[in-house]
Amino acid sequence: MNDRARVQTTRKASRGAAFASLATSLPPHVWFCVSAVFHYLGPAFAVLLFAQIGVLGMAWLRIATAALIFAPLTRPWRTFAQADRSTRLLLLAFGACLAVMNCSFYLALDRLPISLVAAIEFVGTIGVALVGLRSARNLAALAVAVAGTLLLIDVKWSSDPIGLFWAFLNGALFVGYIVLGHRVAASGAGDGIAGLGAAMAVAFLVVLPIGFPDAMPAFFSAPLLLAAIGVGICSSVIPYICDQLAMARLPRSSFALMLSLLPVTATLIGILVLRQIPGISDCIGIALVVAGVALHRPASTQSCAKPDSPSGRRRSGPRRDQPPSCHSALPKCRC
């Protein structure tokens, strides 16, 4: 029995090591690009289901799918049990942010064009990017990327005050997602995903009272339920995992600037999937965004030195555009 337990432990450790190796072997920009692609695939499918499931029902099914997938991999109950008080508060705040952000995003999409919602969402990320800029080169990179994004987004203002309220709330919470997500990701790839799983469990409970009644029709239709599960995987599993892997190795300002790539991926998906050929201004916008991201040079993101290393002196405090620490009380993800 001891030998069997030892073999299982060895296999789990090898899987964890393989996951950590994969997470660090690929550049963080690759993980971000994967997230960017699925960032638009999920909402595109979700909007088609609003008439049959309901907006809040779709939001809850999206979160529930992610929470149920993360639960056996990250064991959120163990994450909360082993975390200290400050880490628990961080995970609770991150989970509440995910819950309200997803609901407000879908409520905004139900009333406003996705281009306007995306434009309002992008405004907050400009502020996050500006906070961490420390060179004229990076300021120029941000200006070029913003100019390209404005060319890509065909913004038409709306007179719907309720829709605008949800859109601005979503934009504010998206900034919170970047800030809190970077704090969770500061513990490293595996730890960050463990924290994400715990936060998603919190989001599941927060949205349950208002989302479950609207989600009931999906439980009586297998095609609807499968479609909702697909939306959850595309919207809250794949992109959030990739975001954590990117956030763990990118400064906050760099991650915020790279969000300007989202309209580029939307345009590319339109070409490949919907046969929507971009115009000249769209092509110029894509070129400017890519140029801005290429021009940007992230601040040094050296990992924390080991205590026993000769040069292992700690800094007096974290930089404002980087995660606050390289250590956390979060347990390792069992991926």
N, C-alpha and C positions, 0 to 999 in steps of 0.2 A: 504494500500500500504506500509505503514511504517512497519507494522507487517510482511508482506511478505519479504521485504528487510532485516529485522532483522533476519528472519528465514534462508534466503539464506546466510547471513553473518555468522550465527552460524554454518550452515552446512559446509561452506568452512573452517571455523576455526577448526572445529572438524576433517575434512579430513586432514588439515595441521598438526594438533597435532598427528593424527594417523600415518601419514607418518614419522614425526619426531621421534615418539616413536619406530616405526619399524626400522628406520635408526640407532638408538642408542642402541636398545636392542640386535641386533646381533653383534657379534665381527667383527671388520674390516677385519679380515682374511677371513671371510665367503664371504663378498662382493668382495674381491679380487679374490677368487677362482671362483666365478660366472663369473667375468670379464675374467679370464684366459680361461675358457671353451669357451666362445663366441669369444675370441680373434682369435681363429683358425677356428671356424665354418664359420664365415663370409668370410674371404679370400678364404677358400676352395671352397665355392659356387661362389665367384666372378671370380676366375680364369676360371671356366667353361663358364662364360658368355663373356669373353674378345673377342672371335671370332665373336660374334653376335652384341655386343654393342660397343666395343672399350674400351681401357684402361681408358682414361680420361672421357669417357661417364659413365663408371661404377663408377669411383670415384665421379663424380658429382651426380649421382643418389643416391649413398650411403649417401652423405652429404645432398642432398635435402630431402631425406626421413627423416633423423634425424631432420633437421631444421623444417620441416612441423609438425612433431610430437611434438617437443619442443615448437613451437610457441604458441598454445593455452594454454599450461600448464605454461609456464614461462613468456610469454608476453615480448619478448626481447626489443620492442620499449619502454616499460615502464622502463625496467632495465636501458637502456641507458639514458632515460630522468631523472631518479632519481639519477644516479651515478655521482660522482664527476669526475674531469678531470683525475686524476691518475687512477681511476678505469676504465674509458672509454678506456684509452690507454692500460691498462692491457687486457681488453676484446678484443680490436682490435688486439693486438699482439697474444693473445691466438687463436683467430679465424683465423688469417693468418697462424699461425703455424699448426693448424689442416688442413687447406686447402692444403698447400704445402706438409705436411707430408703424407697425404692420397694419393695425386697424385704421389709423388715420391715412396711410398711403392708399389703401383700397377704397376708403370713403371718398378720398379726393379723386381717384381714378373713375369712380362711379359718376362724378359730376363734371369733371374737367378733362380736357385733352391731355394725353400723357406728356406731350411736349411742354405744356405749361407747368405741370407737376414737376417734371425733370428740371426745368429752368429754376423754379423756386427752390428745389432741393439743392441745386448746384450753388446758389448764392451763399449758403452757409459754409460750404466746403472751401470757398474762396477765403473766407475769414480764417478758417483753420490753417490753410496753406500760408497765409500772410504772417501768422503768429510765429512760425518757425523759420521764415526766410532770413538769412544772414549775409546775403551777398547780392550784388547788382545782377549777377548772372542768373540767379534763381528768381529774382524779381522779374527780369525780362522773360524768363521761361514761363512764369505764371501769366504775364500779360499776353504772350503769344498764344498760350493754351486757352485762355478765356476768350480771346478774339475768335479763335477757331470754333469754340463751343457755341458762341453766339451765332455764327454763320450756320452751324449745323441744326440748331434748335429753332424751328419756326414758331416763335412765341406769339400767340394771340390772346390778349387779355380777356378775362371773363368778368361778367357782372354778377356771378353767383357768389354771394358772400359766404354761404355755408361751405361751398367747395373750396374757396380761397382759405377759409379758416383751417380746414383739414390739411390743405397743401402746405400752409406755413407751419402748422404744428408738426407735420411730417418732416419738413426741412429742419426745424429746430431739433427734433429728436434724432435726425440723421447725424447732426453734429455730435449729439450725445453718444450715439452709437460709435462714432470714430474715436472720441475721447475715452469712453469706458472700455471699448473694445481693445484699444491699445494698452490700457492698464491690465486687462485680463491676459492679453498676449505677451506681456512682459515676462511671464513665467516660462516662456518657451513654447515650442510647437505643441507637444503633447499636453502640457499643463494648460495651455490656452484653450485647447479643444475640450479638455475636462471642464474648465470653467464655462465654456460655451454651452456644454450639455446641461450643466446645473442651471444656468440662466434660462435656457429654453424650457426647462421644467417649471421654473417660476412663471414664465410667460404663458405657458399652457394653463396654469391655475388662474392667472389674472384674467384671461380672456374667456375661460370656461363659462361663467354665468351669463355672459351676453352673446357668446358665439355659438354655444351648443344648440339652442333652439333653432337657429337659422340653418344649422348644419344637418338637421334631422333628415331632410329629403335624400341626402347622399347615402344614408345607411339603408335605404330601401331600393337603391339602384346601384348595381355593381359597376356599370360603366361610369356613373357619376363619381362613385367612391374612388375608383381607380384613377380617374382624371384628377381628382382632388389630391390624391397621394402623389401623383406625378408633379403637380404644381408645388406641393410641399418640398419634394426632393429638389426640384429645379430652383426654388426660391429661397429655401431656408436651410438646406443641408449642404449642397455643393458650394454655393457662393459663400456662406458663412464660414465653412471650414477653410476655404481658400483665402478668405479675408484674414483669418487668424494666422495662417501660415505666412501671409504677406506682412501683416502688421508686426509679427514677431521680429522681422528683419528690416523693416523700413521705418524711418522717422515719421512722426505723425504728419508733418507738413508735406513730405514726399508722397505719402499715401493719399492725402487730400488732393494734391495736384494731379495725381494719376487718375482721379475720378473723372477728370475731363475726357478720359478715353471712353466713358460710357456711351455718349452719343455716337462715337465712332463705331463701336461694336453694334449699336442699334442700326446704324446705316448699313454695315456689312451684312447683318442678319437680314435686313430688308432686301439686299441684292441677292443673297444666296437662297433665301427661303421664299420671299414674297415677290421676287423679280421686280423690285422697285429700284429703278436705275437712278442714281443721284445726279443732280445738276452740277453746273460748273461751280456755283457757290459752295455746294456740299463738298466737292472734291478739294476746293481751296481750304475749307474748314478742317477737313481730315488732315490735310498736309500741315496746317498750322498747329493742330493739336499734337500730332506726332512730333513735329519739330520742337514744340514746347517741352514735351516729356523728354525728348532726347537731349535738349539743352540743359535741363535741370540736373544738378549734381547733388545727390543726397549727402547730408552731413555724415561724418564718420559714425558707423554703428558697430564699434568694436564691442565684442562680448566682454562680460565682466571677467576680470582676471581672477584666477583661483587664489584662495587665501595663502596657499603654501608656495606660490610662485614668487620669484625674486622681485618682480615688478608689480605685485598684486596690491597696490595701494588703491584704496577706494576714493572716489571723488566726494566732495562735500555735499553734493546734491545732484539730481538728474537734470539734464537739459530740458528745456520746455518743449522741444519738438520730439522728444524721445519718450518711450515708456518709463515710468518712474523708477523701476528697479529691475534687476535681472533675476530676482529670487521671489518665490511666493510660497504660501502654505498650501497651494492646490496640489492634490495628488496627481500622479501621472495618468494620462488617458490609456485605457486598455485596448487601443486600436490594434 
